[in-house]
Amino acid sequence: MRTPGARGALSYAAAALASAGVNGSRGGGRERKSLGAAMTSNSPPKLMFSLGRNQLNRMSTIFQAIQRQAVVEEDEEERYGGSEHGGGSGRRLWDEVYTITYQRADANGEASLCVSGKSAGASPRGKGCGSAMDGSWQQASLLDSTLQGELPCDLDKSNNSYSILLLLRVLEGLNRLAPRLRAQGAWEAFAAGEVDRVEESPGAGPLVPREEFLSSKLTPKLARQMQDALALCSGGLPSWCGQLTRACPFLFPFETRRQYFYSTAFGLSRALQRLQQQQNADGSAASNDRELRVGRLQRQKVRVSRQRILESAAKVMELYAGHKAVLEVEYFGEVGTGLGPTLEFYTLLSHELQKEKLNLWRSEMRLKSEATVGVESAEVDTMDADVEMVGEVEAVSTGESGRGSAEGEVSCIEYVTAPQGLFPRPWHPDTDPASNKNYWKVLEHFRLLGRVMAKALQDGRLLDVPLSTAFCKIILGQELDLYDMQTVDPDLGRTLFEMQGLIQRKQFLEGHGGKREEVEALNFRGSKLEDLCLDFTLPGYPEYELKSNGREVAVDLDNLEEYVSMVVEATVKVGIAAQIEAFRAGFNQVFPLSSLQIFSEDELDYLLCGRRELWAPESLPDIMKFDHGYTASSPPIRNLLDIMSELSPEDQRAFLRFVTGAPRLPPGGLAALNPKLTIVRKHPTDGSGVPLGSTPPGALAGLGTTLADKDLPSVMTCANYLKLPPYSCKEIMRKRLLYAIHEGQGSFDLS
């Protein structure tokens, strides 16, 4: 393929922007939607394309493939060091001839038969960079993957830097594995008779802080690359950006990796939109002659029933999860629109998915047997959900949303009790979803959860789903083992941990000529195993037999190792494999789950659910705005800041949900809210809603007055806008504010 050189750099930028689809034309939008639907399809490709020796990804354009090839052909040392701008720019890019070859792919998407020709392609993918998530959900153990002896990428192994990075990766992995290695040391010490109880583990030094592994030179280089709009447009980010963030994510701080994730995971339009927002927030656009301007993202509005959130969400995600448009939600019978109702939709859906009756999660408090609960699971028919498509719009409608009366509170017994976080409830692998309707619904709900999580990440929304550390590890492709059981179920995990010590003690005695009497004298917490009356069923799930006729097989010292292994296998592997596969299938309909592997398990929870932070009254004025009669020194504002800093965790969640629609803050905390939290003066009324004008007038507008003491605050959640009456004192403000944030949940109406 030859591109005329006479068109020059202007065509280079024009072609890039055209491929981004930022011209806002309706026809282009329809074409992009069709192309996006084809790209996100799970069907295997029929042809495989390559440029040179590099296989191309079918989700990019011809231009992106050529631009990436130009980068690959640069000098390796310069490319690894991270030049300020992607290579391949200038006239040479347009003068070269690029031959793209294609070959037929087999059923699994692998190349099988070579055919010659020239065709369109996509940006190449490194041979060694295939994600572990592309295969089975069960991956190699963390220790094996840490010590495997090579980086999961195609960096040149002859380069000295490769050995340095590999050593850093091993050291960082061992640092994360230190608690696990100490546990192994505890078992070995008990087995050898060095300690009387397995919990008396040898002492260990503190872990090395993560900050010690950060690279102060690579981090700013990656940040500068992500500021290059032209490189984003063309897919021309230097290959080391993707190589290092995946192979050695510990080199970069969380915020840098988060920016890279949002710049590469969701397509060009969203990357440019985020870059523009970041430049506007930094104030750099005003002083930059090359100010970045892109069109608005396409938006899809839907109307749902507040009383049928779960069913409505299933239908919405089935229809629109794979679309590139930003999803916006309204409620039937309510006039609120925009960001606030959308955030509350994700919050309400998060709570619905935590209900005990759905049978999705392990729970400490199960008042009924699992079999009984399964029979009484809610009937869900997603085809009858109340969902109405409003239509595609180019701009967000900004409506002022005052909160109406509260929904009736439901008892907490309706929700799963999981202090360690949510983890899938095990189901026997022989359960057939075709014949077991309850199990089929469980799988459908996990598929919905995957779609919802991915869509929330794509649109920048927050969820209120407290996932366990163990479940986050599974999402990131790590395989769980006995050590992880304590993060799933502390009591069961501790019991299995001690049993494993007993197993190793028995093996030690048998291997070192111990007497039979010593082996038979082994006991568990002072009791013989036979006296515990354990059988081969899964603890807490008596209907789950670990082996054939497991109820009839008693656990003793001879089969204890088999029992522990089967309990772990059922709890964190085979018993939840189908649920995890359904979750992955739903997630991958929006964007590849493997994109999340640059984060750790605790960072993933932070990314999905935001954060909680302590508010100090002296720091709040710097991250908030005050307007329409209020300043940072106004008495009502000073009272508000004091009240905010004194809120309990539950009151803080209620305050955030009242003002923003979500009970948690995005990564970065209150300072990261976009738009900023704004406090404005609300005119006092006469009790019937009629304003009393601007009393008190002029410079005294920010002072408190008893005329406002009967009024309630209202909000515009779309703009994070709190309209606060000038109450006469702090105690009255606290009383009226707490009343509003707790009783004002449940609807969006004009204030």
C-alpha positions, 0 to 999 in steps of 0.5 A: 500500500502506498500513501501519497507523500504530497499530503504531508503532515496535515493529512497525517493528523486529519487521518488520525482524527478521522479514524477517531470519529470526532467529527460528530457526523451521524453517518460516521457514528452509525458506521463506528457502532457497527464496527465496534460491535464487530470488534467486540464479538466473541467469534474467532477471526477467520483471517489472521493479518501480519505486517513483517513478522508481527501479527496484527490485532484486528481492532485497529486501522491500517494507519495504526498498523503502519504507525506502530510498525514505524515505531518497531523499526526504530533503534531498540536502545532508543525505543526502550529508553522512551523518546519524547515522541513516537517515531515514524512521523514525517515524510518517510511514513508516507513514502514507504510501501507496506505489505500486509499478508493474511492467512486463514485461521483455524477454529481457535483463531490460530493461523493455519494456511498461508495465502498471499496478498495485501490487505488492511491490518492492525497494530502488531502485538508482541509475540510474548505479550499474550495475556494470561487471561486469554486462556483458562481462568485458572492460571499458574500459581503466583510463586511459579509465575514469579520464578518462571525466569522470563518476563511476560513480554517480547523485550530483547533478552540480549539487552542488559536492561532485560536482566535487571527488569527480570531481577526486579520482577522476581524481588518484587514478587517475593516481597509480595509473597513474604506472608505466604512464605512465612506461613510455609515456614510455620508449617515446616517448624511445626512438622519438625517439632520446633513449635508446639502449635502451628500458629507459633510461626518464626518471626519475620522482618517487615515487607519492603514498601511498594514505593521502593520499587517505583522508577523515578525516570520511567514514570515521567516518560510514560506520563509524557507519552500519554500527553501526546494526542497525535500518538494516541490518535495513531496508536503510535505510543512506543511499544515499551509503554505497553511492555513495561506496564504489563511486565513490571507494573510495580515500576509505575505508581497507581495513578500513572497506571490508571491514566495509561489504562484509561488512555488505552483500554477504551478506544481513541474517542474516550482517550482523547476526551480524558486527555482534554478533561485532564488538560482543562483541569490542569489549566494547561489548555489555556496556555497551549497553542495546540489546545486539544479539542474533540467532539462530545462522546455519544450518549445513550439514555435509557429509562428504568423502573426504580422498583425493578432495578435488577431486571431493568439492568439485565435488559439494559446491559444486554442491549447496550453493554457492548456499545461505545456510547456513554450510558445515562439512566433516568427513572420512570415518573421522575424528572431528574436526569444526567450524572446523579441518577446514573450514579445512583443507578449503579449504586442501587444495582450494586445493592441488589446484587448483594441480596441473600436470595440471589444465592451468589455469595458466601454469607456468614449468616444463613438463616436457612439451609442453602437448599431452601434458600435456593428454592425461594430465589427470586424469579427474574424475567429479564425480558419483562423489565421496564426499560425505555430507550430515550434516544442518542443525544450529543450532550448531557441534559443538566437537570436540578435534582432535589431528593424526594421522600425516602424508600422504605428501609429493608432489614440488613438480613436481606443482604449477604453478611460478608465481613471479608468481602464478597466471594462466590458461593460454591456450586457443585461442578456437576450441577446442570444449569439447563435443568437447575433454574436457580443455578442458571440464574446465578450464572446469568447474574454473574454475567450481568455483574461482569457487564456492569463492572466493565461498563462502570469502568468504561464510563467512569462510574463507581460501584458499591460492591465490597469485593473480597481480596480473593475475588479480586485476585481471581479477576486478575487471573491469579489462582487461589490456594490454601493460603488464600482461604483465610481471606475467604472464610477466616474460621474455615481458613484457620482450621484448614491451616492448622490441619495442613500443619498436622498433615506435614507433622504426620509426613515428617514423622513417617519420613524420619522413622517416627513410631506408629504410636507418635503418629496415632497420638497426633490430634487437632486442638486436643481432640482426635480427628474421628471425634470431630465427626467430619465427613467429605461434604463442603463445610457450610454446604452439606448438599455439596459432596466432595466425593462420591457418597461423601456423607458416608466417608468419615475424615481421619488422619489417613485421608485428612490430606485428601479432605483439605485438598478437596475443600480448598478445590471446591471453595476457590476453584472447581466450585466457582469455575462456572461463575467466574467464566460467566463473569469473564464472558460478560466483562469481555463483551465491553472490553478485555478483562486482561487490561486490568492486569496492570493493577494489584488486587487492592488497587482493583477495588480502589478502581471499581469502588473508589475510596473513603477518606477522612475530611479535615476542615482546614483542607476542605476549602482548597478542594471545594467551590463556594458561590452565590453569596458564600465564601470560605469564610462565611459562618454557614460554610465554616459550620458545614466544614466542621460538620463534614469532618465530624460525620461518621463513616455511614453518614459520610456515605449518605452525604456523598450519595445525597450530593453526588449519587454515589456513596464513595469517592473516585480515586483521588478522593474529594479533590478528584470530583468532576465537577468540583463539589460546589456550595451555594446559598439557598434563599430562605423561604416562608415555609410554603416554598416562596423565597424571601428574596435575598435576605440578608442583602449585599455583603451580609448574604453569607451570614446565618439567619433564623429565617432559614432554619425551617428549610432543607438543603437541596442538590443538583447531583449532575453538577455536584451542587449543594444548595445550603440555606444560611442556618443560624447556628451549627446545631440546626444545620447539622440536624437539617442536613442529616435529616435531608441526607437520610430521608432524601434518598429514593427519587430525583425531582425538581427542587 
